[in-house]
Amino acid sequence: MHISQSARTPHASSPEPDLRHHGDVEVRGMGAELTDLAVNVRSGTPPEWLRERIAESLGTLAAYPDGRAARRAVAARHGLPEERVLLTAGAAEAFVLLARALPVRRAVVVHPQFTEPEAALRDAGHAVERVVLDPEDGFRLDPRAVPGDADLVVVGNPTNPTSVLHPASTLARLARPGRILVVDEAFMDAVPGERESLASRTDLPGLVVLRSLTKTWGLAGLRVGYVLAAPDTVATLERAQPLWPVSSPALVAAEACSAPRAVAESSLAAHVTAADRAHLLARLAEFPELTVQGPAAGPFVLVRLPGAAAVRSRLRGLGFAVRRGDTFPGLGPDYLRLAVRDRATSDRFATALRTALDDLGGRAAGADDETGGGAGHGGAVGGPAAGATGPGLAEAPAAR
């Protein structure tokens, strides 16, 4: 793997990625009419039984939220004691709590990955260093690339947007006394058998696992997730929360989605997603113009395509929204992320992609020249590499 350890300032042709850009921007306003391959929420959700449970909870809105039942359900789902569970208003709140409540001296974020952890750390005034994984190594993590004295390390598994599933044994090597190891498992329930999950581990010092109910259950608008960690870490984060941070409907959803019936349903959905992903990958293999980063394990795939910005724009005209990749540190303008959908949708997308590429012809390949193209080839694309000290990173506390 190519990991740069040198400290340098990013070149002007590699602008700092917009850490606050997320896929939902693609389907707002007029984009709401597009077929959505930009957002990783499972289509057709929430299921009817879950909508009914949430609707029933509306009769309790006069009372303050009581999270005890939901906390018990989440703990039971992972075979953990209740004091190791903290319910949050989505995983995004957990990132803010970690950034604000924990004493952090040297924070390291492994990229490419979901950008909210770094944004939250920077907003809280922390310097942030990046370990940027190399596409030529399949975006695989070598634990030796993480500075030994880092006391906060954040990594996704499976990672958004690369869809890489890191072995649990690899991530476990990052745990050590005096370090908080944050593993974002927001998409782990979309992996058959949740293999490589660390959610139920209690033997690793400083381990913090984050889970979200947004993706599999279609609850992005409800905002519900949870933290799994040692009791003292949970207590510290809980003290930083406002009173009643999770609404009653969200608590009902957390309890319902942690029940054995729901876990079995999500397991089945994971197998369906895997089959649908295989079909999408087979269709993408028809296009010699693009490279699929893999092997993919999440409900999305990352592709590399010259002139991706122009292709993305043309796809919008053909009725499809896809996620741009250049807002992720470590990627460049020639990356797109595609959510896995049912086979019929993937077939329609493949037809649209062929049309887009034919319409653009040679223009797409030259589009990178207008957007700092060619940056997607190194291990420090779109932002500083490991140990880099660009603006707002390691050399000074970030401010927004």
Salt bridges, closest charged atoms under 4 A:
GLU16 OE2 - ARG122 NH1 3.28
GLU16 OE2 - ARG130 NH2 2.38
ASP24 OD2 - ARG28 NH2 2.63
GLU26 OE2 - HIS21 NE2 3.81
GLU26 OE2 - ARG312 NH2 3.02
GLU26 OE1 - ARG316 NH1 3.25
GLU48 OE1 - ARG51 NH2 2.36
ASP66 OD2 - ARG68 NH2 2.70
GLU116 OE1 - ARG20 NH1 2.53
GLU116 OE2 - HIS22 NE2 2.85
GLU118 OE1 - HIS111 NE2 2.65
GLU118 OE2 - ARG122 NH1 3.23
GLU118 OE2 - ARG130 NH2 2.65
ASP123 OD2 - ARG20 NH2 2.13
ASP123 OD1 - ARG400 NE 3.27
GLU129 OE2 - ARG106 NE 2.59
GLU136 OE2 - ARG304 NH1 3.78
ASP142 OD2 - ARG144 NH2 2.76
ASP149 OD1 - ARG106 NH1 2.30
GLU185 OE1 - ARG211 NE 3.04
GLU194 OE2 - ARG77 NH2 2.74
GLU194 OE1 - ARG211 NH2 2.83
ASP203 OD1 - ARG201 NE 2.69
GLU238 OE2 - ARG71 NH1 3.72
ASP276 OD1 - ARG343 NE 3.86
GLU286 OE2 - ARG283 NE 2.73
GLU289 OE2 - ARG354 NH2 2.53
ASP326 OD1 - ARG324 NE 2.68
ASP334 OD2 - ARG304 NE 3.63
ASP347 OD1 - HIS279 NE2 2.78
ASP347 OD1 - ARG283 NH1 2.74
ASP358 OD1 - ARG354 NE 3.38
ASP359 OD2 - ARG314 NH2 2.83
